[in-house]
């Protein structure tokens, strides 16, 4: 009924107990909304995050009363849509609200032979109402060449997009299948992709040599990280898994990989950077050899963050970042502040 009357529902859950997330998350998922969960909620550290989430939810670029359709040229058709929306007819999806943070995955399938060298076309049309009340339509057209060479396909593969699709497919399968089967299917999909490259594209090599396509060489790493994530862990809370499913269903492509393979930066090196215009420094690989006792590291996945403070960090760095002379004096529940120094401001 909410979707029928173009009402979008967002849920902000501040709890320290089980709330049956699997049931209540259906409402925002059907109405184009989102679930924000703060568990276990802390009155000391969580209010700033709640405030920022609520402020961004209201002020971010968004549209209302939207209808979207994807069209394809002959030989290809839309198989299914995946995301937070309501679907009344097979060809269109209704979005009571759509914003800059959400994505809709469209799965395509071949229903006819495509001629090598020809081009196939795609069109995505979104009819929506702006926050000022104007009715607009946004159209995105894409034309891609057809090829019968599998090597061309692997060479042009987009790792971020492929992994985002894998992530959303896993989230769609979890409610109806055993976790062990979903995990096995995710691994098999990765293996099947890489095996196809070795069988049909790679030159003859020894049977024990690992052959990976350049564009997808990190796919096994991300697939492994996915199997260890919140969604596929057997020892996790049911509410946490349900929140993860809802979060992933509308997750944008740039945030898919960081969700399972977080980004880490060396905070203690920010002061040494000459270019002050750099907003986000390059992340460093997630390897234990990159963690030094003299360093402070920031790890984040787009939703949660962790600050690691080494045992031998210079007291001057601690004073600039946390206003304490030693790591032992940093309280267990701490709200990060901005102090009047260059390192703190950059962080």
ZAFIKOL-622094 format. One record per residue (C-alpha): x, y, z. Coordinates in steps of 0.5 Angstrom, whole numbers, padded with zeros to 4 digits, always signed. Layout:
BEGIN
XYZ...
***
This chain:
BEGIN
+0000+0000+0000+0006+0005+0001+0009+0004-0006+0002+0004-0009+0001+0011-0006+0008+0013-0007+0011+0013+0000+0018+0011+0001+0020+0009+0008+0027+0009+0011+0028+0006+0018+0033+0008+0023+0034+0002+0028+0037+0004+0035+0037-0002+0039+0041-0007+0043+0036-0013+0042+0033-0017+0037+0028-0014+0032+0026-0019+0027+0030-0015+0022+0028-0020+0016+0021-0018+0017+0021-0011+0018+0026-0009+0012+0021-0012+0007+0018-0005+0008+0024+0000+0006+0026-0005+0001+0019-0005-0003+0018+0002-0003+0025+0004-0005+0028+0006+0002+0033+0004+0006+0035+0001+0013+0040+0004+0018+0042+0000+0024+0046+0002+0030+0047-0004+0034+0049-0004+0040+0046+0003+0040+0051+0007+0044+0048+0014+0047+0055+0016+0047+0058+0015+0040+0052+0013+0036+0048+0020+0036+0053+0024+0031+0053+0018+0026+0045+0018+0027+0045+0025+0026+0049+0025+0020+0046+0019+0017+0039+0023+0018+0042+0029+0015+0044+0026+0009+0038+0022+0008+0034+0029+0007+0039+0033+0003+0042+0028-0002+0040+0029-0009+0034+0025-0010+0027+0024-0014+0020+0021-0013+0015+0018-0016+0019+0014-0021+0018+0009-0026+0024+0006-0030+0025+0001-0036+0031-0002-0039+0030-0003-0047+0035-0007-0051+0036-0009-0058+0034-0015-0062+0037-0021-0059+0037-0019-0052+0032-0018-0047+0032-0016-0039+0031-0022-0035+0030-0019-0028+0031-0013-0024+0034-0013-0017+0034-0007-0012+0029-0004-0007+0023-0002-0011+0016-0005-0013+0014-0008-0019+0007-0009-0022+0008-0010-0029+0014-0014-0032+0017-0009-0036+0017-0003-0031+0019-0002-0024+0016+0003-0019+0021+0007-0014+0017+0012-0010+0024+0015-0008+0031+0014-0012+0037+0017-0010+0044+0018-0011+0046+0012-0007+0042+0007-0009+0043+0002-0015+0039-0002-0019+0042-0009-0022+0039-0011-0029+0040-0018-0031+0040-0019-0039+0040-0026-0043+0041-0028-0050+0034-0030-0054+0037-0030-0061+0044-0030-0064+0048-0024-0065+0052-0022-0071+0060-0021-0070+0062-0014-0071+0055-0011-0070+0053-0007-0065+0047-0008-0059+0044-0002-0056+0041-0001-0049+0037+0005-0046+0035+0006-0039+0029+0011-0038+0027+0014-0031+0021+0018-0031+0021+0022-0024+0019+0028-0020+0024+0033-0017+0024+0036-0010+0022+0042-0014+0016+0038-0016+0018+0038-0024+0016+0032-0028+0023+0030-0032+0025+0024-0036+0033+0022-0036+0035+0017-0041+0042+0014-0042+0043+0010-0048+0049+0005-0049+0052+0002-0056+0057-0004-0055+0060-0008-0060+0058-0016-0061+0064-0021-0061+0065-0028-0062+0072-0028-0059+0072-0030-0051+0078-0026-0050+0075-0020-0052+0070-0021-0047+0075-0022-0042+0080-0016-0044+0074-0011-0043+0071-0014-0037+0069-0009-0031+0071-0012-0024+0067-0008-0020+0061-0009-0024+0062-0016-0024+0063-0017-0017+0057-0012-0015+0053-0017-0019+0056-0023-0015+0055-0020-0009+0047-0018-0010+0046-0025-0013+0049-0028-0006+0044-0023-0002+0038-0026-0007+0040-0033-0005+0041-0033+0002+0033-0032+0004+0031-0039+0000+0038-0043+0001+0042-0046+0006+0048-0041+0007+0053-0047+0005+0050-0048-0001+0050-0040-0003+0057-0040-0001+0059-0046-0005+0055-0043-0011+0059-0036-0010+0066-0040-0010+0064-0044-0016+0061-0038-0020+0068-0035-0019+0072-0042-0021+0068-0043-0027+0069-0036-0030+0077-0037-0029+0077-0044-0032+0073-0041-0038+0079-0036-0039+0084-0042-0038+0081-0047-0043+0079-0042-0048+0083-0036-0048+0090-0038-0045+0096-0040-0049+0098-0047-0047+0102-0048-0040+0103-0053-0035+0097-0056-0031+0100-0053-0024+0100-0046-0027+0095-0041-0025+0093-0037-0031+0088-0031-0029+0085-0025-0034+0089-0019-0033+0082-0015-0031+0079-0020-0027+0086-0022-0023+0083-0020-0016+0076-0024-0017+0079-0030-0013+0081-0025-0007+0074-0021-0007+0070-0028-0007+0074-0031-0001+0073-0024+0002+0065-0025+0001+0065-0032+0004+0068-0029+0010+0063-0023+0011+0057-0022+0015+0052-0025+0010+0055-0032+0009+0058-0033+0016+0054-0038+0020+0056-0036+0027+0053-0029+0026+0046-0026+0029+0040-0027+0024+0039-0019+0025+0046-0017+0022+0045-0022+0016+0038-0019+0015+0041-0012+0015+0047-0014+0010+0042-0017+0005+0038-0011+0005+0044-0006+0005+0047-0010-0001+0041-0010-0005+0041-0003-0007+0049-0002-0006+0052+0002-0011+0058-0001-0015+0063+0003-0013+0062+0001-0006+0061-0007-0007+0068-0009-0007+0070-0004+0000+0064-0008+0003+0068-0014+0003+0075-0012+0002+0076-0005+0006+0080+0000+0005+0086+0002+0009+0090+0008+0010+0096+0010+0014+0094+0016+0018+0101+0018+0021+0103+0019+0014+0098+0024+0012+0102+0030+0015+0108+0028+0010+0104+0029+0004+0106+0035+0000+0100+0035-0004+0095+0038+0001+0089+0038-0005+0089+0030-0004+0082+0029-0001+0083+0021+0000+0090+0018+0000+0091+0011-0004+0089+0005+0000+0095+0000+0002+0094-0007+0002+0091-0011+0007+0097-0015+0009+0100-0016+0016+0107-0014+0014+0104-0007+0012+0102-0006+0020+0107-0003+0024+0108-0001+0031+0109+0006+0030+0103+0007+0026+0096+0009+0026+0091+0006+0021+0084+0007+0019+0080+0002+0016+0073+0003+0013+0068-0001+0009+0063+0005+0007+0059+0003+0013+0064+0001+0019+0070+0004+0021+0076+0002+0025+0082+0005+0028+0088+0001+0029+0094+0005+0034+0100+0001+0034+0104+0000+0041+0110+0005+0039+0106+0011+0036+0110+0017+0037+0107+0021+0043+0106+0027+0038+0102+0024+0033+0097+0021+0039+0097+0028+0042+0095+0031+0035+0090+0026+0033+0087+0024+0040+0089+0029+0045+0093+0024+0049+0100+0023+0050+0100+0015+0050+0095+0010+0047+0093+0007+0054+0090+0013+0055+0085+0013+0049+0078+0011+0052+0074+0005+0049+0069+0009+0047+0071+0015+0044+0068+0020+0039+0073+0023+0034+0074+0030+0035+0078+0035+0030+0083+0039+0033+0087+0045+0031+0093+0042+0027+0094+0040+0020+0094+0032+0022+0087+0032+0025+0084+0036+0020+0087+0032+0014+0084+0026+0018
***
